[in-house]
Amino acid sequence: MLSDKDGLSEGMILKSRVPHVCGSNLWTIIYLGSDIVLRCNNCSTVVMVPRKKLFRKFRKI
């Protein structure tokens, strides 16, 4: 697993503050970079979130 200075790693599960349209609020990190790519654990939708916004919108589990 790839880990970075913020304590994030690929495969880590995050909980969003607001549920996704499908009703789930659990996301898995697919890629780490300046943007972080997440996949919804319920419907497999993939989204890109800027690193700055990630910490406001998501929490670690």
N, CA and C atoms as an extended XYZ file, in Angstrom:
183
Properties=species:S:1:pos:R:3:atomname:S:1:resname:S:1:resid:I:1 pbc="F F F"
N         0.831       -1.188        0.000 N   MET     1
C         0.000        0.000        0.000 CA  MET     1
C         0.873        1.249        0.000 C   MET     1
N         0.479        2.211       -0.808 N   LEU     2
C         1.177        3.480       -0.878 CA  LEU     2
C         0.622        4.413        0.186 C   LEU     2
N         1.479        5.002        0.990 N   SER     3
C         1.055        5.917        2.049 CA  SER     3
C         1.698        7.269        1.816 C   SER     3
N         1.047        8.345        2.281 N   ASP     4
C         1.627        9.672        2.112 CA  ASP     4
C         1.714       10.392        3.449 C   ASP     4
N         2.171       11.632        3.436 N   LYS     5
C         2.433       12.387        4.663 CA  LYS     5
C         1.168       12.691        5.463 C   LYS     5
N         0.005       12.680        4.833 N   ASP     6
C        -1.252       12.978        5.522 CA  ASP     6
C        -1.859       11.751        6.192 C   ASP     6
N        -1.203       10.613        6.067 N   GLY     7
C        -1.709        9.392        6.670 CA  GLY     7
C        -2.718        8.661        5.807 C   GLY     7
N        -2.849        9.065        4.556 N   LEU     8
C        -3.756        8.391        3.630 CA  LEU     8
C        -3.005        7.283        2.906 C   LEU     8
N        -3.723        6.240        2.532 N   SER     9
C        -3.111        5.181        1.738 CA  SER     9
C        -4.153        4.611        0.784 C   SER     9
N        -3.675        4.054       -0.315 N   GLU    10
C        -4.578        3.435       -1.280 CA  GLU    10
C        -5.261        2.251       -0.625 C   GLU    10
N        -6.550        2.118       -0.847 N   GLY    11
C        -7.317        1.038       -0.242 CA  GLY    11
C        -7.986        1.435        1.069 C   GLY    11
N        -7.620        2.607        1.611 N   MET    12
C        -8.216        3.078        2.858 CA  MET    12
C        -9.673        3.472        2.614 C   MET    12
N       -10.531        3.198        3.586 N   ILE    13
C       -11.948        3.540        3.472 CA  ILE    13
C       -12.216        4.831        4.233 C   ILE    13
N       -12.906        5.765        3.567 N   LEU    14
C       -13.258        7.046        4.153 CA  LEU    14
C       -14.770        7.155        4.272 C   LEU    14
N       -15.232        7.950        5.229 N   LYS    15
C       -16.659        8.186        5.410 CA  LYS    15
C       -16.947        9.633        5.045 C   LYS    15
N       -17.888        9.848        4.124 N   SER    16
C       -18.226       11.213        3.728 CA  SER    16
C       -19.221       11.806        4.721 C   SER    16
N       -19.170       13.122        4.849 N   ARG    17
C       -20.079       13.812        5.766 CA  ARG    17
C       -21.507       13.838        5.216 C   ARG    17
N       -21.615       13.887        3.880 N   VAL    18
C       -22.920       13.898        3.209 CA  VAL    18
C       -23.032       12.615        2.392 C   VAL    18
N       -24.135       11.874        2.511 N   PRO    19
C       -24.254       10.622        1.744 CA  PRO    19
C       -24.296       10.854        0.235 C   PRO    19
N       -23.804        9.875       -0.508 N   HIS    20
C       -23.855        9.892       -1.966 CA  HIS    20
C       -25.302        9.689       -2.404 C   HIS    20
N       -25.597        9.943       -3.649 N   VAL    21
C       -26.952        9.802       -4.185 CA  VAL    21
C       -27.499        8.386       -3.994 C   VAL    21
N       -26.626        7.394       -4.034 N   CYS    22
C       -27.052        5.998       -3.893 CA  CYS    22
C       -27.385        5.645       -2.436 C   CYS    22
N       -27.049        6.538       -1.495 N   GLY    23
C       -27.374        6.300       -0.092 CA  GLY    23
C       -26.188        5.896        0.766 C   GLY    23
N       -25.078        5.541        0.147 N   SER    24
C       -23.894        5.123        0.896 CA  SER    24
C       -23.034        6.344        1.231 C   SER    24
N       -22.282        6.255        2.328 N   ASN    25
C       -21.332        7.318        2.630 CA  ASN    25
C       -19.921        6.762        2.843 C   ASN    25
N       -19.659        5.554        2.335 N   LEU    26
C       -18.339        4.943        2.441 CA  LEU    26
C       -17.652        4.945        1.075 C   LEU    26
N       -16.391        5.385        1.056 N   TRP    27
C       -15.616        5.511       -0.169 CA  TRP    27
C       -14.252        4.870        0.030 C   TRP    27
N       -13.676        4.291       -1.026 N   THR    28
C       -12.348        3.689       -0.991 CA  THR    28
C       -11.401        4.528       -1.839 C   THR    28
N       -10.194        4.783       -1.321 N   ILE    29
C        -9.191        5.544       -2.064 CA  ILE    29
C        -8.568        4.629       -3.124 C   ILE    29
N        -8.607        5.089       -4.378 N   ILE    30
C        -8.030        4.332       -5.485 CA  ILE    30
C        -6.653        4.876       -5.851 C   ILE    30
N        -6.498        6.212       -5.874 N   TYR    31
C        -5.250        6.839       -6.310 CA  TYR    31
C        -4.959        8.058       -5.455 C   TYR    31
N        -3.686        8.237       -5.084 N   LEU    32
C        -3.244        9.399       -4.331 CA  LEU    32
C        -2.351       10.265       -5.203 C   LEU    32
N        -2.607       11.554       -5.191 N   GLY    33
C        -1.807       12.529       -5.924 CA  GLY    33
C        -2.264       13.901       -5.464 C   GLY    33
N        -2.122       14.924       -6.314 N   SER    34
C        -2.639       16.236       -5.937 CA  SER    34
C        -4.169       16.177       -5.889 C   SER    34
N        -4.753       15.334       -6.727 N   ASP    35
C        -6.170       14.993       -6.641 CA  ASP    35
C        -6.251       13.555       -6.151 C   ASP    35
N        -7.276       13.257       -5.384 N   ILE    36
C        -7.443       11.907       -4.860 CA  ILE    36
C        -8.660       11.284       -5.525 C   ILE    36
N        -8.493       10.083       -6.045 N   VAL    37
C        -9.571        9.382       -6.737 CA  VAL    37
C       -10.222        8.418       -5.751 C   VAL    37
N       -11.551        8.518       -5.641 N   LEU    38
C       -12.327        7.701       -4.716 CA  LEU    38
C       -13.364        6.891       -5.470 C   LEU    38
N       -13.694        5.710       -4.929 N   ARG    39
C       -14.750        4.874       -5.505 CA  ARG    39
C       -15.794        4.623       -4.436 C   ARG    39
N       -17.074        4.833       -4.767 N   CYS    40
C       -18.175        4.572       -3.842 CA  CYS    40
C       -18.260        3.069       -3.595 C   CYS    40
N       -18.386        2.677       -2.338 N   ASN    41
C       -18.424        1.246       -2.011 CA  ASN    41
C       -19.757        0.594       -2.366 C   ASN    41
N       -20.792        1.383       -2.614 N   ASN    42
C       -22.108        0.818       -2.924 CA  ASN    42
C       -22.336        0.707       -4.432 C   ASN    42
N       -22.126        1.806       -5.166 N   CYS    43
C       -22.470        1.812       -6.594 CA  CYS    43
C       -21.254        1.863       -7.516 C   CYS    43
N       -20.045        1.903       -6.972 N   SER    44
C       -18.781        1.900       -7.729 CA  SER    44
C       -18.565        3.135       -8.600 C   SER    44
N       -19.222        4.243       -8.288 N   THR    45
C       -18.972        5.493       -8.986 CA  THR    45
C       -17.587        6.004       -8.595 C   THR    45
N       -16.836        6.512       -9.580 N   VAL    46
C       -15.494        7.018       -9.323 CA  VAL    46
C       -15.521        8.537       -9.422 C   VAL    46
N       -14.953        9.214       -8.412 N   VAL    47
C       -14.883       10.675       -8.407 CA  VAL    47
C       -13.464       11.111       -8.064 C   VAL    47
N       -13.104       12.317       -8.536 N   MET    48
C       -11.820       12.928       -8.220 CA  MET    48
C       -12.076       14.105       -7.293 C   MET    48
N       -11.359       14.150       -6.180 N   VAL    49
C       -11.531       15.216       -5.205 CA  VAL    49
C       -10.173       15.880       -4.983 C   VAL    49
N       -10.110       17.221       -5.070 N   PRO    50
C        -8.845       17.893       -4.756 CA  PRO    50
C        -8.446       17.613       -3.305 C   PRO    50
N        -7.152       17.475       -3.070 N   ARG    51
C        -6.641       17.138       -1.743 CA  ARG    51
C        -7.115       18.126       -0.682 C   ARG    51
N        -7.185       19.423       -1.014 N   LYS    52
C        -7.604       20.441       -0.048 CA  LYS    52
C        -9.039       20.223        0.426 C   LYS    52
N        -9.916       19.799       -0.478 N   LYS    53
C       -11.322       19.611       -0.126 CA  LYS    53
C       -11.588       18.270        0.556 C   LYS    53
N       -10.672       17.325        0.372 N   LEU    54
C       -10.874       15.987        0.924 CA  LEU    54
C       -11.053       16.021        2.435 C   LEU    54
N       -10.228       16.804        3.121 N   PHE    55
C       -10.267       16.808        4.580 CA  PHE    55
C       -11.489       17.531        5.130 C   PHE    55
N       -12.135       18.377        4.324 N   ARG    56
C       -13.379       19.022        4.761 CA  ARG    56
C       -14.598       18.135        4.520 C   ARG    56
N       -14.542       17.297        3.484 N   LYS    57
C       -15.710       16.521        3.079 CA  LYS    57
C       -15.713       15.078        3.577 C   LYS    57
N       -14.539       14.574        4.006 N   PHE    58
C       -14.441       13.166        4.387 CA  PHE    58
C       -13.743       13.006        5.729 C   PHE    58
N       -14.007       11.869        6.378 N   ARG    59
C       -13.339       11.492        7.626 CA  ARG    59
C       -12.746       10.112        7.463 C   ARG    59
N       -11.638        9.864        8.147 N   LYS    60
C       -11.047        8.526        8.131 CA  LYS    60
C       -11.861        7.615        9.033 C   LYS    60
N       -11.858        6.328        8.702 N   ILE    61
C       -12.531        5.347        9.572 CA  ILE    61
C       -11.466        4.567       10.307 C   ILE    61
